[in-house]
Amino acid sequence: MDLSLMAILAQVAAYPSLAVIIVLVLAVTIISGATDAPNAIATAVSTRCLSPTAALVLAAVFNFIGLVGMTYISTAVAHTMFNMVDFSGNTHQALMALMAAMIGAIFWGIFCWWRGIPASKSHSLIAGITGGAVAMNGWGGIVLGEWMKVIYGMVFSLVAGFLLGWVLVKAVERIFQFVDRYSSRKVFVITQDVCAAALSFLHGAQDGQKFMSIAILGIALSFGMESPSQAGFPFWLMITCSLAISLGTFLGGKRIIKSVAMDMVKLQKYQGVAASTATIITLFVSSITGMPVSTSHCSTAAIMGVGASKSIRRVNWSIAKSMVSAWVLTFPACGLIGFVLAQLFMMF
C-alpha cells in the first residue's frame, strides 16, 4: 500500500468519503488538543509553577514532539485501535460507516468542551468506531480480545492514577520533611515544569496515535484492505496530526485547565509533582503495553489520589462525579450515534 501523499490524493479522487474521513480525523484531533491535552499541564498551572499561557505553549510544542517521537518508538496503541473493529466488506459502505463514527465522536467532543468537562476523546473515538463497525458487520464487527484492552486501560488508568498519586505524595512528604522550604520550592517548580513537558509528550503519543490510526484505517479500507496492521505512518500524516493537536491545545485549553486544576482540588507544589509523576507512569505503561487510555482519566485520578491523601474532604467530589458521569455516558452515546449515522450513511 503506497502511503505517499500523491497516492492518497489519487485515492481521494476515487473515494471522496476518504477526504471527509481525513478532515474529520484532523477535526477530532484539534478537539482532543482543546479538551484532553490541557490535563497534562493542569497541575503545573494550579500550583503556579507555570502561567496558563506559558503552560499552553509548552503543551502545544511537546504534544507535537510526542506524537512524532513515540510513533518511531512504539505503535502498540495504534495497532490496538486497528484490530479492535472489523470494517471488512463493501469498500464504499465501510468508508461511510467509518465517517459516521468520526462524526459521532466529534459531536460528543464539542458538547463536552462546551460544558467545560474534560471528557475522553479517546473513548469517544473508540465508542464511535465500534458503533460504526457494528452497523457494518453486526456484533462480528467487534474483535472482543482487542476491544477488552480498552476496559483494561480504563480500570488501570483510574486505579493506578489514584493509588500512585496517593503513594507518591506520601513519599515526597517523607523525603522533603527536613528540607528547608525555599530549597524544596525550587526543586518542585523545576520538577513540575519537567513533568508538564513529559505529560504533554505522552498525551501526544497516546492520543495522536489513536487519531492517526483512524486515518490509516480509512486509507487501508479505500485500498480494499481489511486492516492496515502492516502499514506504517507516513511522515506527512504525523506532521499534520501533530500540528492539529498542538493548535487545539493552544486555542481551547484554558476552559479545561480551570475545571480540572482549579475547581476540583487545590494543590500545593509538591502535591502537583506527585500527581504529575503518577500520571506520567500511568500513561507510559499504557502506551508501551498498547492500552488506549485517556489523559483525562489518568490525570484526574492522580489529582484525586493526591487530594484524598490528606482527607477525602479536600476533593470536590461533585466535579469528580460530573466527570465520571460524562465518561460513563460516552460509550453508549457515541456508540449509538455512530451506529445510527452509519446505518443512515450506508443507504447512499
PyMOL commands that set and color helices and strands:
alter all, ss='L'
color gray80, all
select helices_A, chain A and resi 5-14+16-35+37-40+42-46+52-73+76-83+91-115+121-141+144-175+181-222+235-252+254-264+269-289+295-310+312-314+317-345
alter helices_A, ss='H'
color red, helices_A
deselect
rebuild
show_as cartoon
